[in-house]
Amino acid sequence: MIKREEYLSKIREFYDVDIIKIITGIRRCGKSTLLLQIIDELKEKGINDKHIIYINFEDVNFSFIKNYLDLNTYIKDKIKDKKKYFLLFDEVQMVEEWERAINSFKSTLNVSIFITGSNSKLLSSELATLLSGRYVTFKLAPFTFREVIKYKNIKEKIDIEEAFNDYLLWGGMPQRFEFTTEEGMKTYLKDVFDSIVLKDIVKRNSIKNVALFERVMEYLVTNPSQTFSPTNMMSAFENEKIPVSSKTIYECLDYAEASLLMSKISTYDIRGKRILSRKDKYYLTDLGLGQILNINKKTQYGAYLENIVYNELIFRGYNVSVGNNNGREIDFIATKHNQKEYYQVTFELSNKEIEEREFGAYNNIQDNYPKYVISTDKLDYSQNGIIHKNIIDWLLEK
């Protein structure tokens, strides 16, 4: 397993600070491994093993810790002196009222606390009321393409292109690269998807019609990068003689977002300078979790490419929205440090019509912020101040 330096470099300065460190991310994206890497670094700093307490709440050895009282008792029994202890709790959302124990530890003990979770509640504004005091959050994602190349130690250009084609379809879940056969990888990814649906969504929300819910989820994850339309979705199910209400669809979307399976972004009207209602788009956290259900369907390479660009922009620390330029869609407006960048994404600039459509989307945008068109093309199509980049080159930029 590679050291995830991009994340560790951000967390390191908080190791000894009296701030709760919260690491969120979809199941199996590497949160446990990151905590173990943090533990290794603490030991390298000279921290004694007895002052490092790590609990993975998915480990059956800790199944006796069911609520905050159990957790409080266990930790208090482990602390023997006044020196600082490092408490690392993995998948803390499995403990009932966990925040009460965390607040107590922070208030009464000499501790540095790290927690991970697979639920967006740990990223929401609710956290401010759950945790009294300061905290900092870090959102962990599956491997970026740069991390894949590093993990597989790929050097040759032809091998990099092959790795990208694999990444485009099967995503970057770290453990899936440990399988030597496609069948093994698919089985693993299906298990991950099922654990998210059954453990993080169905069980937690007491969903009764599991078959219908699974069917709606299948539709959502096999149609990424699309502007959401409940009407179109209901029509698709009516054609299959499956009755489903808009309420059920919206609930499924909320569940998918809460479990960090998908992300929602809004559309920003560039001319009106406002967010447009009911113009949301959804992107998969990992494309492999959609591909395993994409049976007998045409692979949407353009949508997948757009999804990859979205995830990369989030990883690079941008706030992202879809742009509306007088009725023409700009795939992404990426903002960081009050600076904007615009992105159009297409699989190939295979003819003049597509080229004019992608570059023409920027017509009438008068500001001087960078504007990009990203595609798989190897030729440079840059024109009129708009920069064209090959997707692989862009993903491998430092």
LUMKE-686103 format. One line per field, with one value per residue (C-alpha): x, y, z; residue number from 0; residue in one letter. Coordinates in Angstrom, 1 decimal. Example, Ala and Ser with C-alpha at 12.3 -4.5 7.8 and 13.67 -1.06 7.14 Angstrom:
! residues 2
u [12.3,13.7]
v [-4.5,-1.1]
w [7.8,7.1]
nr [0,1]
rest [A,S]
! end
This chain:
! residues 398
u [0.0,1.3,1.7,-1.1,1.1,-1.4,-3.6,-1.0,0.7,-2.5,-3.3,0.3,0.2,-2.8,-1.3,-0.6,-3.2,-6.3,-8.7,-10.7,-9.5,-12.4,-11.6,-14.6,-15.0,-16.9,-16.5,-13.2,-11.6,-8.6,-9.6,-8.4,-5.1,-4.6,-5.2,-2.6,-0.2,-0.8,-0.1,3.2,4.2,3.3,5.5,8.3,7.9,8.6,5.0,4.7,2.4,0.5,-0.4,-2.0,-5.5,-6.9,-10.4,-12.0,-15.7,-16.1,-13.8,-15.9,-13.5,-15.0,-18.6,-19.3,-18.9,-22.5,-23.0,-21.2,-21.2,-19.5,-16.9,-16.3,-15.8,-13.3,-11.2,-11.1,-9.9,-7.0,-5.7,-3.2,-1.4,-1.4,0.6,-1.1,-3.0,-3.8,-7.3,-8.1,-11.7,-12.5,-16.1,-17.3,-20.8,-21.5,-21.5,-24.8,-24.4,-20.6,-20.4,-21.2,-18.1,-15.9,-17.0,-16.2,-12.8,-11.9,-13.1,-11.6,-8.6,-5.2,-5.9,-5.5,-8.6,-8.9,-12.2,-13.3,-16.8,-18.7,-21.6,-22.0,-23.4,-19.7,-19.3,-22.5,-23.4,-25.0,-21.4,-21.2,-24.0,-22.8,-19.2,-18.7,-15.4,-13.1,-12.7,-11.2,-12.4,-10.6,-12.4,-10.7,-11.4,-10.4,-7.1,-6.6,-5.0,-1.7,-1.9,-2.8,0.4,2.4,0.8,1.4,4.8,4.0,6.7,6.0,3.6,1.7,1.2,0.0,-2.7,-3.7,-4.0,-6.2,-8.6,-8.9,-9.3,-12.0,-14.2,-13.3,-12.3,-9.8,-10.9,-7.5,-8.1,-9.5,-5.9,-4.9,-6.9,-5.2,-8.4,-11.2,-13.7,-12.1,-12.1,-15.8,-16.7,-14.9,-16.5,-20.0,-19.4,-18.4,-21.5,-23.8,-22.2,-22.9,-26.5,-27.4,-25.4,-25.2,-28.5,-31.1,-30.4,-29.8,-33.0,-35.2,-36.1,-38.9,-39.2,-35.5,-36.1,-37.5,-34.8,-32.0,-33.6,-33.7,-30.1,-29.0,-30.5,-28.8,-25.3,-25.4,-26.3,-23.7,-22.9,-26.5,-28.8,-31.3,-34.9,-37.4,-39.9,-37.6,-36.7,-40.3,-41.0,-38.2,-39.6,-43.2,-41.8,-40.7,-44.0,-42.4,-44.4,-42.2,-43.0,-40.9,-40.7,-39.1,-36.6,-35.6,-35.2,-32.9,-30.8,-30.5,-29.5,-26.9,-25.4,-25.4,-23.5,-21.0,-21.7,-22.6,-22.1,-24.5,-23.6,-25.8,-26.0,-24.8,-26.3,-23.2,-25.2,-27.7,-25.1,-27.5,-28.0,-30.7,-33.2,-33.9,-30.8,-28.6,-26.1,-24.8,-21.4,-20.1,-17.4,-16.0,-16.8,-16.2,-19.3,-21.4,-19.7,-20.4,-24.2,-23.8,-24.8,-25.8,-25.8,-23.7,-20.7,-21.0,-17.4,-18.1,-20.1,-17.4,-14.7,-16.7,-17.1,-13.3,-12.6,-15.2,-13.5,-10.1,-11.2,-12.6,-9.4,-7.4,-9.5,-11.8,-15.4,-17.3,-20.6,-22.1,-22.3,-25.2,-24.0,-27.2,-28.7,-25.4,-23.9,-20.4,-19.5,-17.6,-16.9,-14.0,-13.3,-10.4,-8.9,-11.5,-10.1,-12.1,-11.4,-13.8,-13.9,-15.5,-15.1,-15.7,-14.4,-13.1,-13.1,-13.8,-15.4,-15.8,-19.3,-18.1,-15.1,-17.3,-19.8,-17.1,-15.1,-18.3,-19.7,-17.4,-18.8,-19.8,-18.0,-16.0,-13.8,-10.1,-10.2,-8.6,-10.9,-10.1,-11.4,-10.4,-10.5,-8.7,-7.2,-3.5,-3.4,-3.5,-6.7,-6.1,-7.7,-8.8,-7.2,-9.0,-6.6,-7.1,-5.5,-5.3,-7.0,-4.1,-1.6,-4.0,-4.5,-0.8,0.0,1.5]
v [0.0,3.4,6.2,8.7,11.7,14.2,13.6,13.0,16.3,18.1,16.2,16.1,19.6,18.6,15.5,17.1,19.9,19.8,19.7,16.7,15.3,13.9,11.8,10.9,8.9,6.1,2.6,0.9,4.0,3.6,5.4,2.5,2.3,6.1,5.8,3.0,5.2,8.0,5.5,4.6,8.2,8.7,5.8,7.3,10.5,8.4,7.9,4.8,2.0,2.2,5.8,4.9,3.5,2.3,0.9,-0.3,-0.6,-3.0,-5.4,-8.1,-7.9,-4.5,-5.5,-5.1,-1.3,-0.5,3.0,6.0,4.6,1.4,3.5,5.7,2.8,1.1,4.2,5.2,1.7,2.1,5.5,5.0,8.3,12.1,11.9,12.6,9.6,9.4,8.0,6.7,5.6,3.9,4.0,5.8,6.2,2.6,3.6,5.0,8.6,8.5,12.2,12.2,10.1,12.2,15.4,13.9,12.7,16.1,17.9,15.7,13.9,14.8,13.3,13.9,12.4,11.1,9.7,8.3,7.7,6.7,9.0,12.6,13.6,13.8,16.5,18.4,21.5,19.1,18.4,21.8,21.0,17.4,18.3,21.1,22.7,22.8,20.1,19.9,17.6,15.8,14.1,10.9,9.6,6.4,6.6,9.4,8.4,9.7,7.4,4.4,5.0,5.3,2.2,0.1,1.7,2.3,4.1,3.4,5.6,2.6,1.1,4.5,4.6,1.0,1.9,4.9,2.8,0.5,3.4,4.9,1.8,0.4,3.4,3.7,1.7,0.8,-2.9,-3.7,-3.5,-6.4,-8.8,-10.5,-11.4,-9.2,-11.7,-11.3,-7.5,-7.4,-9.7,-7.3,-4.2,-5.8,-6.7,-3.0,-1.8,-4.2,-3.3,0.4,-0.2,-2.8,-1.5,2.2,2.8,0.0,-0.9,2.6,4.0,1.0,0.7,-1.9,-2.3,-3.3,-4.6,-1.3,0.7,-1.5,-1.0,2.8,2.8,0.8,3.4,6.2,4.7,3.6,7.1,9.4,12.9,13.6,16.5,15.0,14.7,12.8,12.9,11.1,8.6,7.8,7.4,4.9,2.8,3.0,1.5,-1.5,-1.5,-0.5,2.1,4.6,8.1,11.2,11.1,7.7,8.9,12.0,9.8,7.4,10.4,11.7,8.2,7.9,11.2,10.6,7.3,9.2,7.0,10.0,13.8,16.4,19.8,22.7,24.8,28.4,30.9,32.9,35.9,36.0,35.1,32.8,29.1,27.5,25.3,21.7,21.7,19.4,16.8,13.7,12.1,8.8,8.8,5.7,4.7,1.0,0.9,1.9,-0.2,-3.5,-2.9,-1.6,-5.0,-5.0,-1.2,1.0,2.4,6.2,7.1,10.9,10.8,8.7,11.1,14.0,12.1,11.6,15.3,16.2,13.9,15.2,18.8,18.0,16.2,19.3,21.4,23.2,24.1,22.9,23.9,23.4,26.6,27.9,30.4,31.8,28.3,26.6,24.3,24.7,21.3,22.8,26.1,25.4,27.9,28.1,31.1,33.3,32.4,30.6,28.0,26.8,23.2,21.6,17.8,15.6,12.2,13.1,16.2,13.9,16.4,20.1,20.1,18.7,21.1,24.1,22.9,22.5,25.6,27.6,27.0,29.8,32.4,35.6,34.8,38.1,37.4,36.4,33.3,30.2,28.2,24.5,21.8,18.3,15.2,12.0,13.6,13.7,16.6,20.1,21.9,25.1,28.2,31.7,31.7,28.5,25.7,22.2,19.4,15.6,14.0,11.8,14.7,16.8,14.0,13.5,17.2,18.1]
w [0.0,-0.9,1.6,1.0,1.4,-0.1,2.9,5.6,4.8,5.6,8.8,10.3,11.7,13.8,15.4,18.8,18.6,20.8,17.8,16.8,13.5,11.4,8.3,6.2,3.0,1.3,2.7,1.7,0.3,2.6,5.9,8.1,6.2,6.6,10.4,10.5,8.6,11.2,14.0,12.3,12.2,15.8,16.8,14.6,16.7,19.9,21.1,23.3,22.0,25.3,24.6,21.2,21.4,18.1,17.7,14.4,15.2,12.2,14.0,15.9,18.8,19.6,19.0,22.8,22.4,21.4,22.8,24.2,27.8,26.6,24.8,27.7,30.1,27.7,27.1,30.8,31.7,29.2,30.4,33.2,33.5,32.8,29.6,26.2,24.7,21.0,20.4,16.9,16.3,12.9,11.6,14.7,13.5,14.4,18.1,19.4,20.5,19.9,20.0,23.8,24.5,22.2,23.9,27.3,26.3,24.8,27.9,30.6,29.3,27.8,24.4,20.6,18.9,15.3,14.1,10.7,9.3,6.2,6.6,5.3,8.8,9.8,7.1,7.7,9.8,12.4,13.5,15.1,17.5,18.1,19.0,21.4,20.6,17.6,14.9,11.4,8.6,5.9,3.1,1.8,-1.6,-3.6,-5.4,-7.9,-11.2,-10.0,-7.0,-9.2,-11.3,-8.1,-6.5,-9.7,-10.3,-14.0,-16.0,-19.7,-21.7,-23.2,-19.8,-18.4,-21.2,-20.4,-16.7,-17.6,-19.6,-16.7,-14.3,-16.5,-16.1,-12.7,-10.6,-7.9,-4.8,-3.3,-2.5,-6.0,-7.3,-5.2,-7.3,-10.3,-12.2,-13.4,-11.9,-8.4,-8.8,-9.8,-6.9,-4.5,-5.9,-5.8,-2.1,-1.4,-3.2,-1.3,2.0,1.3,0.3,3.0,5.9,5.4,3.8,4.1,7.7,9.0,7.4,8.0,4.3,3.8,0.1,-0.5,-4.0,-5.2,-3.5,-5.0,-8.5,-8.0,-6.8,-9.8,-12.1,-10.3,-10.3,-13.9,-15.1,-13.6,-14.7,-15.6,-14.8,-12.5,-13.7,-11.5,-14.4,-16.8,-14.1,-13.3,-17.0,-17.3,-14.4,-15.9,-19.1,-16.9,-15.1,-11.8,-10.0,-8.1,-6.7,-6.9,-3.1,-3.2,-5.8,-3.8,-0.7,-2.6,-3.8,-0.3,1.0,-1.8,-0.9,2.8,2.4,0.2,-2.7,-4.8,-4.7,-5.7,-7.3,-8.2,-11.3,-11.2,-13.6,-14.8,-16.1,-13.3,-10.6,-8.8,-8.1,-10.3,-8.5,-9.6,-11.9,-9.8,-11.2,-9.4,-9.6,-8.4,-5.8,-7.6,-11.1,-10.4,-8.2,-11.1,-13.7,-11.9,-12.3,-15.9,-17.4,-21.1,-21.2,-23.5,-21.6,-21.4,-21.8,-22.0,-18.7,-17.1,-18.2,-16.8,-13.5,-13.3,-13.9,-11.1,-8.6,-9.5,-9.0,-5.6,-4.6,-5.7,-3.2,-5.5,-4.9,-7.9,-9.6,-13.0,-15.1,-17.1,-19.8,-21.3,-21.8,-22.6,-20.0,-18.7,-17.2,-14.2,-12.6,-10.2,-7.5,-5.0,-3.2,-4.9,-8.3,-10.9,-13.6,-16.3,-17.6,-20.6,-20.8,-23.8,-24.7,-28.1,-30.3,-33.2,-35.6,-36.2,-34.7,-31.4,-31.4,-32.0,-29.3,-26.6,-27.3,-28.1,-24.7,-23.5,-25.9,-24.1,-20.9,-20.6,-17.6,-17.9,-15.7,-17.3,-19.6,-20.4,-22.7,-21.5,-23.8,-24.6,-27.8,-28.1,-30.5,-29.0,-30.1,-28.0,-29.6,-28.8,-25.4,-24.4,-23.3,-24.5,-22.4,-22.8,-19.8,-18.9,-19.0,-16.9,-14.3,-13.9,-13.4,-10.0]
nr [0,1,2,3,4,5,6,7,8,9,10,11,12,13,14,15,16,17,18,19,20,21,22,23,24,25,26,27,28,29,30,31,32,33,34,35,36,37,38,39,40,41,42,43,44,45,46,47,48,49,50,51,52,53,54,55,56,57,58,59,60,61,62,63,64,65,66,67,68,69,70,71,72,73,74,75,76,77,78,79,80,81,82,83,84,85,86,87,88,89,90,91,92,93,94,95,96,97,98,99,100,101,102,103,104,105,106,107,108,109,110,111,112,113,114,115,116,117,118,119,120,121,122,123,124,125,126,127,128,129,130,131,132,133,134,135,136,137,138,139,140,141,142,143,144,145,146,147,148,149,150,151,152,153,154,155,156,157,158,159,160,161,162,163,164,165,166,167,168,169,170,171,172,173,174,175,176,177,178,179,180,181,182,183,184,185,186,187,188,189,190,191,192,193,194,195,196,197,198,199,200,201,202,203,204,205,206,207,208,209,210,211,212,213,214,215,216,217,218,219,220,221,222,223,224,225,226,227,228,229,230,231,232,233,234,235,236,237,238,239,240,241,242,243,244,245,246,247,248,249,250,251,252,253,254,255,256,257,258,259,260,261,262,263,264,265,266,267,268,269,270,271,272,273,274,275,276,277,278,279,280,281,282,283,284,285,286,287,288,289,290,291,292,293,294,295,296,297,298,299,300,301,302,303,304,305,306,307,308,309,310,311,312,313,314,315,316,317,318,319,320,321,322,323,324,325,326,327,328,329,330,331,332,333,334,335,336,337,338,339,340,341,342,343,344,345,346,347,348,349,350,351,352,353,354,355,356,357,358,359,360,361,362,363,364,365,366,367,368,369,370,371,372,373,374,375,376,377,378,379,380,381,382,383,384,385,386,387,388,389,390,391,392,393,394,395,396,397]
rest [M,I,K,R,E,E,Y,L,S,K,I,R,E,F,Y,D,V,D,I,I,K,I,I,T,G,I,R,R,C,G,K,S,T,L,L,L,Q,I,I,D,E,L,K,E,K,G,I,N,D,K,H,I,I,Y,I,N,F,E,D,V,N,F,S,F,I,K,N,Y,L,D,L,N,T,Y,I,K,D,K,I,K,D,K,K,K,Y,F,L,L,F,D,E,V,Q,M,V,E,E,W,E,R,A,I,N,S,F,K,S,T,L,N,V,S,I,F,I,T,G,S,N,S,K,L,L,S,S,E,L,A,T,L,L,S,G,R,Y,V,T,F,K,L,A,P,F,T,F,R,E,V,I,K,Y,K,N,I,K,E,K,I,D,I,E,E,A,F,N,D,Y,L,L,W,G,G,M,P,Q,R,F,E,F,T,T,E,E,G,M,K,T,Y,L,K,D,V,F,D,S,I,V,L,K,D,I,V,K,R,N,S,I,K,N,V,A,L,F,E,R,V,M,E,Y,L,V,T,N,P,S,Q,T,F,S,P,T,N,M,M,S,A,F,E,N,E,K,I,P,V,S,S,K,T,I,Y,E,C,L,D,Y,A,E,A,S,L,L,M,S,K,I,S,T,Y,D,I,R,G,K,R,I,L,S,R,K,D,K,Y,Y,L,T,D,L,G,L,G,Q,I,L,N,I,N,K,K,T,Q,Y,G,A,Y,L,E,N,I,V,Y,N,E,L,I,F,R,G,Y,N,V,S,V,G,N,N,N,G,R,E,I,D,F,I,A,T,K,H,N,Q,K,E,Y,Y,Q,V,T,F,E,L,S,N,K,E,I,E,E,R,E,F,G,A,Y,N,N,I,Q,D,N,Y,P,K,Y,V,I,S,T,D,K,L,D,Y,S,Q,N,G,I,I,H,K,N,I,I,D,W,L,L,E,K]
! end
